[in-house]
Amino acid sequence: LKAMEQGLRKRGFVVWAAPDGGEGVDLYRRFGSQIDVVLSDVQMPVLDGPKTLDALREMNPAVRFCFMTGDTRAATLANLLGRGAMRVFTKPFPSVAGVAEELWELATRPY
């Protein structure tokens, strides 16, 4: 979490980092109007990534949401995309810069 947070900040992102899905939902509730894209791990305490996406969709059906996961099975990736994720980043990442570039493109894409 810290490494991704620092890497994204270094590349110009304003980052609200949460250690679990419950806190992520709370941050989105408070700052959602300032958040252009959400990046969430699939496996998290309190609320996992898919449940976090569901909760955010209740607040904003158009939320731009991306997952990151170490599970590279095609069925898992298809399931996450089928839930409405814009992108699934598989770990380990080749570089934080590459993830940042794709997130920037998604965050600035017109609705």
Order of alpha helices (4+ residues) and beta strands (2+ residues): alpha-alpha-beta-alpha-beta-alpha-beta-alpha
